[in-house]
Amino acid sequence: MTGSLDGLIYEPVPGFEDHLEKELGSAPAGGAPGGLWTRYGPFYFVPAALAATGPAASASAVPAVSAATGPRPVFWRRNVWQKPFIREFGSIAGAASILRDIQRNWAPSLFTRFRRGKLIAEKLPPLSGKPRGFPWLLPDVPMGAWTLLDDHTLLASAECASPFPGGIIEFEEDREGPPSRAYLKLWEALTLLRRRPVAGSVCLDAGASPGGWTWALAKLGAKVTAVDRSPLEQRITDMDGVDFIRHDAFTLEPRHIGRIDWLFCDAACYPSRLFEWVEKWLASGLCENYVCTIKMQGSPETADFDTPRRFAALDGSRVVHLYHNKHELTYIRCP
Ligand SMILES: C[S@@+](CC[C@H](N)C(=O)[O-])C[C@H]1O[C@@H](n2cnc3c(N)ncnc32)[C@H](O)[C@@H]1O
């Protein structure tokens, strides 16, 4: 039972396991024809050979390749374990030294043997569990993930898609400045990018009301044009660098706005509506950098799984489920 697993392990987004199963192909390996995955506790293992050719990949006309997730377009996951392996160990110290001998940073993701897992974690170099301020420069070091399958078996991966421990990042919240908590997903996206608007950057914030994202951007010193059919909170409209346009964002053509450095959109709309608008902006050549929320609706049977794949296939683009996303994904393009 010891050795590398040739494939990927997906950690689901809690509460959205059904979305992940839809992306992976709904049947477990060894079950109905076309079944792909095997469960390790809450995790889904997909063998490499199947990952490249499964139904979720072939059902889409879009090339199913993404550096972050492997060959299948899988977005409804909190983390991907990219080089999983299984190792048996004798003692708690032995388990810790197996991991420590590979690299420094290891985040536990326990679903069983919690006490034993805690004792192993205490023998590993500590990871800060403190909420981060913003901006916070994410260190460029590998973050591994591990769990216990039983008293003497580790399942782990030194390489993971998320740089955050267990795919989780918490921020020190500002409970007075922003009028909504939506700014947390913007902070997370910019932290992940290791880039952000700076003083004087020209930003469009579409679907901006009541003004959480606009607040976060104005605090960075950016010049923000906020667009919404509803007003922003007045104190946000009054911030330095903020202009507000009361309008349907999607009927504003790129040439109406002109050259911008960043396009942000958190508008509540169908994914296909957002996609058409982003395509127009890309075609215009007037903006390079994008962070847009793709709002999903409905159950796995009715939700639009194709449009996120079309977003991910756009040049230089990716789609992620952020820790601060709920029933939504985030489109990011920052070449
Ligand atoms: C989730 S809220 C945005 C929250 C905001 N990002 C914040 O940080 O406070 C979604 C917003 O999208 C706006 N919206 C929906 N469709 C829109 C459209 N076609 N044009 C402009 N705004 C739109 C709604 O009025 C609503 O204010």
The ligand as a Gaussian input file, in Angstrom:
#p B3LYP/6-31G(d) Opt

LIG

0 1
 C      -23.140000      40.679000      -5.089000
 S      -23.634000      42.314000      -5.442000
 C      -22.070000      43.084000      -5.611000
 C      -21.345000      43.317000      -4.327000
 C      -20.173000      44.249000      -4.473000
 N      -19.103000      43.636000      -5.269000
 C      -19.586000      44.648000      -3.144000
 O      -18.421000      44.372000      -2.914000
 O      -20.308000      45.258000      -2.343000
 C      -24.214000      42.188000      -7.070000
 C      -24.579000      43.494000      -7.716000
 O      -24.729000      43.282000      -9.107000
 C      -25.591000      44.290000      -9.555000
 N      -26.023000      43.984000     -10.932000
 C      -26.683000      42.900000     -11.385000
 N      -26.850000      43.002000     -12.718000
 C      -26.255000      44.152000     -13.102000
 C      -26.084000      44.807000     -14.360000
 N      -26.549000      44.261000     -15.482000
 N      -25.404000      45.964000     -14.389000
 C      -24.926000      46.524000     -13.254000
 N      -25.060000      45.960000     -12.038000
 C      -25.718000      44.791000     -11.969000
 C      -26.700000      44.285000      -8.522000
 O      -27.411000      45.515000      -8.555000
 C      -25.893000      44.094000      -7.224000
 O      -25.641000      45.332000      -6.627000

